[in-house]
Amino acid sequence: MMAKLGLKNDAALSRALEVAPPVISKIRHGRLPVGATLLIRMHEVTDIAIRELKAIATPAAPEVAV
């Protein structure tokens, strides 16, 4: 998303999405899920489909050895 918007860091992304910088950090480190409101805001700012944004923002489930 940062590349699509031409942003250099999380602070710039937080300004573009109008969220506090710690929100971006927590999402990046997997401590906070991307909520519906933020998904909609991301769509409004980037024009990326919400389905695609969800795929990007949701970490893959870890593989379980059987």
DSSP file (Angstrom, degrees, kcal/mol; ACC not computed):
  #  RESIDUE AA STRUCTURE BP1 BP2  ACC     N-H-->O    O-->H-N    N-H-->O    O-->H-N    TCO  KAPPA ALPHA  PHI   PSI    X-CA   Y-CA   Z-CA
    1    1 A M     >        0   0    0      0, 0.0     4,-2.0     0, 0.0     6,-0.2   0.000 360.0 360.0 360.0 -38.8    0.0    0.0    0.0
    2    2 A M  H  >> +     0   0    0      1,-0.2     5,-2.9     2,-0.2     4,-0.8   0.899 360.0  49.4 -63.1 -38.3    2.9    2.4    0.8
    3    3 A A  H >45S+     0   0    0      3,-0.2     3,-0.6     2,-0.2    -1,-0.2   0.918 108.8  52.0 -65.9 -42.8    4.3    1.8   -2.7
    4    4 A K  H 345S+     0   0    0      1,-0.2    -1,-0.2     2,-0.1    -2,-0.2   0.868 116.5  40.2 -60.8 -36.6    1.0    2.4   -4.4
    5    5 A L  H 3<5S-     0   0    0     -4,-2.0    -1,-0.2     2,-0.1    -2,-0.2   0.526 110.7-121.4 -90.3  -6.5    0.6    5.7   -2.5
    6    6 A G  T <<5 +     0   0    0     -4,-0.8     2,-0.3    -3,-0.6    -3,-0.2   0.851  58.0 154.9  70.2  34.3    4.3    6.6   -2.9
    7    7 A L      < -     0   0    0     -5,-2.9    -1,-0.2    -6,-0.2    -2,-0.1  -0.683  37.8-155.8 -98.7 151.3    4.8    6.8    0.9
    8    8 A K        +     0   0    0     -2,-0.3     2,-0.3     1,-0.1    -1,-0.1   0.682  66.7   6.0 -99.9 -20.1    8.2    6.3    2.6
    9    9 A N  S  > S-     0   0    0     -7,-0.1     4,-1.9     1,-0.1     3,-0.2  -0.941  77.1 -91.6-156.5 174.8    7.2    5.3    6.1
   10   10 A D  H  > S+     0   0    0     -2,-0.3     4,-2.8     1,-0.2     5,-0.2   0.828 118.4  59.7 -63.6 -33.2    4.5    4.3    8.6
   11   11 A A  H  > S+     0   0    0      2,-0.2     4,-1.9     1,-0.2    -1,-0.2   0.920 106.8  46.3 -62.6 -43.0    4.1    7.9    9.7
   12   12 A A  H  > S+     0   0    0      2,-0.2     4,-2.2     1,-0.2    -1,-0.2   0.890 112.5  51.0 -66.2 -38.7    3.2    9.0    6.2
   13   13 A L  H  X S+     0   0    0     -4,-1.9     4,-2.4     2,-0.2    -2,-0.2   0.910 107.9  52.3 -64.6 -41.9    0.8    6.0    5.9
   14   14 A S  H  X>S+     0   0    0     -4,-2.8     5,-2.4     1,-0.2     4,-0.8   0.887 110.2  48.6 -63.1 -37.6   -0.9    6.9    9.2
   15   15 A R  H  <5S+     0   0    0     -4,-1.9     3,-0.4     3,-0.2    -1,-0.2   0.919 111.0  50.2 -66.5 -42.1   -1.4   10.4    7.9
   16   16 A A  H  <5S+     0   0    0     -4,-2.2    -2,-0.2     1,-0.2    -1,-0.2   0.875 117.8  39.1 -63.4 -37.7   -2.8    9.2    4.6
   17   17 A L  H  <5S-     0   0    0     -4,-2.4    -1,-0.2    -5,-0.1    -2,-0.2   0.517 108.6-125.6 -90.7  -5.6   -5.2    6.9    6.4
   18   18 A E  T  <5 +     0   0    0     -4,-0.8     2,-0.3    -3,-0.4    -3,-0.2   0.916  67.4 123.8  60.4  46.8   -6.0    9.4    9.2
   19   19 A V      < -     0   0    0     -5,-2.4    -1,-0.2    -6,-0.1    -2,-0.1  -0.899  69.8 -90.0-128.7 161.4   -5.1    7.0   12.0
   20   20 A A    >>  -     0   0    0     -2,-0.3     3,-1.5     1,-0.1     4,-1.0  -0.435  36.8-118.2 -69.5 143.7   -2.6    7.3   14.8
   21   21 A P  H 3> S+     0   0    0      0, 0.0     4,-1.9     0, 0.0     3,-0.3   0.843 111.9  61.6 -52.5 -38.2    0.9    6.0   14.0
   22   22 A P  H 3> S+     0   0    0      0, 0.0     4,-2.7     0, 0.0     5,-0.2   0.814  96.9  60.7 -61.2 -26.3    0.7    3.3   16.8
   23   23 A V  H <> S+     0   0    0     -3,-1.5     4,-2.2     2,-0.2     5,-0.2   0.935 105.4  46.5 -63.5 -45.5   -2.2    1.7   14.9
   24   24 A I  H  X S+     0   0    0     -4,-1.0     4,-2.6    -3,-0.3    -1,-0.2   0.923 113.4  49.5 -62.3 -44.3   -0.1    1.1   11.9
   25   25 A S  H  X S+     0   0    0     -4,-1.9     4,-1.9     1,-0.2    -2,-0.2   0.920 110.9  48.9 -61.3 -45.4    2.7   -0.3   14.0
   26   26 A K  H  <>S+     0   0    0     -4,-2.7     5,-2.5     1,-0.2     6,-1.1   0.886 112.9  47.6 -64.9 -39.0    0.4   -2.7   15.9
   27   27 A I  H ><5S+     0   0    0     -4,-2.2     3,-1.5     4,-0.2    -2,-0.2   0.935 110.8  51.7 -65.6 -45.8   -1.2   -3.9   12.7
   28   28 A R  H 3<5S+     0   0    0     -4,-2.6    -2,-0.2     1,-0.3    -1,-0.2   0.848 112.4  46.1 -60.3 -35.4    2.3   -4.5   11.1
   29   29 A H  T 3<5S-     0   0    0     -4,-1.9    -1,-0.3    -5,-0.2    -2,-0.2   0.328 115.8-112.9 -93.3   7.6    3.4   -6.5   14.1
   30   30 A G  T < 5S+     0   0    0     -3,-1.5    -3,-0.2     2,-0.2    -2,-0.1   0.667  86.6 114.6  75.4  17.1    0.2   -8.6   14.3
   31   31 A R  S   <S+     0   0    0     -5,-2.5    -4,-0.2     1,-0.2    -5,-0.1   0.553  76.7  38.4 -94.6  -8.7   -1.0   -7.2   17.6
   32   32 A L  S    S-     0   0    0     -6,-1.1    -2,-0.2    -7,-0.1    -1,-0.2  -0.983  78.8-133.6-143.0 126.9   -4.1   -5.5   16.1
   33   33 A P        -     0   0    0      0, 0.0     2,-0.7     0, 0.0    -6,-0.1  -0.415  32.5-103.4 -75.7 157.6   -6.4   -6.8   13.3
   34   34 A V        -     0   0    0     23,-0.2     2,-0.1    -7,-0.1    23,-0.0  -0.730  44.6-147.6 -80.5 117.4   -7.4   -4.6   10.5
   35   35 A G     >  -     0   0    0     -2,-0.7     4,-2.4     1,-0.1     5,-0.2  -0.273  23.7-102.2 -83.9 171.2  -11.0   -3.6   11.3
   36   36 A A  H  > S+     0   0    0      1,-0.2     4,-2.4     2,-0.2     5,-0.2   0.881 119.2  53.7 -60.8 -41.6  -13.8   -2.9    8.9
   37   37 A T  H  > S+     0   0    0      1,-0.2     4,-2.2     2,-0.2    -1,-0.2   0.919 111.1  45.4 -62.8 -43.2  -13.5    0.9    9.2
   38   38 A L  H  > S+     0   0    0      2,-0.2     4,-2.9     1,-0.2    -1,-0.2   0.886 110.1  54.9 -69.2 -37.4   -9.8    0.9    8.4
   39   39 A L  H  X S+     0   0    0     -4,-2.4     4,-2.3     2,-0.2    -2,-0.2   0.924 109.4  47.6 -59.0 -43.6  -10.4   -1.5    5.4
   40   40 A I  H  X S+     0   0    0     -4,-2.4     4,-2.5     2,-0.2    -2,-0.2   0.921 112.2  49.2 -63.9 -43.0  -13.0    1.0    4.0
   41   41 A R  H  X S+     0   0    0     -4,-2.2     4,-2.2     2,-0.2    -2,-0.2   0.915 109.9  51.5 -62.7 -42.5  -10.6    3.9    4.6
   42   42 A M  H  X S+     0   0    0     -4,-2.9     4,-2.3     1,-0.2     6,-0.4   0.902 110.7  49.2 -60.2 -41.1   -7.8    1.9    2.8
   43   43 A H  H  X S+     0   0    0     -4,-2.3     4,-2.8     1,-0.2    -2,-0.2   0.920 110.2  50.6 -63.7 -44.2  -10.1    1.3   -0.1
   44   44 A E  H  < S+     0   0    0     -4,-2.5    -2,-0.2     1,-0.2    -1,-0.2   0.880 115.5  42.3 -61.8 -38.3  -11.1    5.0   -0.3
   45   45 A V  H  < S+     0   0    0     -4,-2.2    -1,-0.2    -5,-0.2    -2,-0.2   0.849 129.4  24.5 -78.3 -35.0   -7.5    6.1   -0.3
   46   46 A T  H  < S-     0   0    0     -4,-2.3    -2,-0.2    -5,-0.2    -3,-0.2   0.666  86.4-133.6-107.0 -19.2   -6.1    3.5   -2.7
   47   47 A D     <  +     0   0    0     -4,-2.8     2,-0.3    -5,-0.3    -4,-0.1   0.641  57.2 144.4  65.8  15.6   -9.0    2.3   -4.9
   48   48 A I        -     0   0    0     -6,-0.4    -1,-0.3    -5,-0.2    -2,-0.2  -0.688  60.9-100.4 -80.8 138.2   -7.8   -1.3   -4.2
   49   49 A A     >  -     0   0    0     -2,-0.3     4,-2.4     1,-0.1     3,-0.2  -0.268  24.3-125.1 -59.2 143.1  -10.8   -3.7   -3.8
   50   50 A I  H  > S+     0   0    0      1,-0.2     4,-2.7     2,-0.2     5,-0.2   0.872 111.2  57.6 -59.6 -38.3  -11.7   -4.5   -0.2
   51   51 A R  H  > S+     0   0    0      1,-0.2     4,-1.7     2,-0.2    -1,-0.2   0.917 109.2  45.2 -58.2 -43.5  -11.3   -8.3   -1.0
   52   52 A E  H  > S+     0   0    0     -3,-0.2     4,-2.1     2,-0.2    -2,-0.2   0.895 111.6  52.1 -67.9 -40.4   -7.7   -7.7   -2.1
   53   53 A L  H  X S+     0   0    0     -4,-2.4     4,-2.9     1,-0.2    -2,-0.2   0.906 108.1  51.7 -61.9 -41.7   -7.0   -5.5    0.9
   54   54 A K  H  X S+     0   0    0     -4,-2.7     4,-1.8     1,-0.2    -1,-0.2   0.901 109.0  50.7 -61.9 -40.1   -8.3   -8.2    3.2
   55   55 A A  H  < S+     0   0    0     -4,-1.7    -1,-0.2    -5,-0.2    -2,-0.2   0.883 114.7  43.4 -65.2 -38.1   -6.0  -10.7    1.5
   56   56 A I  H  < S+     0   0    0     -4,-2.1    -2,-0.2     1,-0.2    -1,-0.2   0.899 117.9  44.4 -71.6 -41.5   -3.0   -8.4    1.9
   57   57 A A  H  < S+     0   0    0     -4,-2.9    -2,-0.2    -5,-0.2   -23,-0.2   0.680  96.8  80.8 -82.5 -18.9   -3.8   -7.4    5.5
   58   58 A T  S  < S-     0   0    0     -4,-1.8     3,-0.1    -5,-0.2     2,-0.0  -0.793  79.6-131.5 -94.6 118.9   -4.7  -10.8    6.9
   59   59 A P        -     0   0    0      0, 0.0     2,-0.1     0, 0.0    -2,-0.1  -0.356  29.5-102.6 -66.8 147.3   -1.7  -12.9    7.9
   60   60 A A        -     0   0    0      1,-0.1     3,-0.1    -2,-0.0    -5,-0.0  -0.389  39.7-104.6 -66.9 144.5   -1.6  -16.4    6.6
   61   61 A A        -     0   0    0      1,-0.1    -1,-0.1    -3,-0.1     3,-0.1  -0.474  42.5-104.3 -68.4 139.7   -2.5  -19.1    9.2
   62   62 A P        -     0   0    0      0, 0.0     2,-0.2     0, 0.0    -1,-0.1  -0.361  36.4-109.3 -66.2 145.3    0.6  -21.0   10.4
   63   63 A E        -     0   0    0     -3,-0.1     2,-0.5    -2,-0.0    -3,-0.0  -0.505  28.4-143.9 -74.6 142.7    1.0  -24.4    9.0
   64   64 A V        -     0   0    0     -2,-0.2     2,-0.3    -3,-0.1    -1,-0.0  -0.935   9.8-133.1-112.5 125.9    0.4  -27.2   11.4
   65   65 A A              0   0    0     -2,-0.5     0, 0.0     1,-0.1     0, 0.0  -0.579 360.0 360.0 -76.4 136.0    2.6  -30.4   11.2
   66   66 A V              0   0    0     -2,-0.3    -1,-0.1     0, 0.0    -2,-0.0   0.398 360.0 360.0-108.4 360.0    0.5  -33.6   11.4
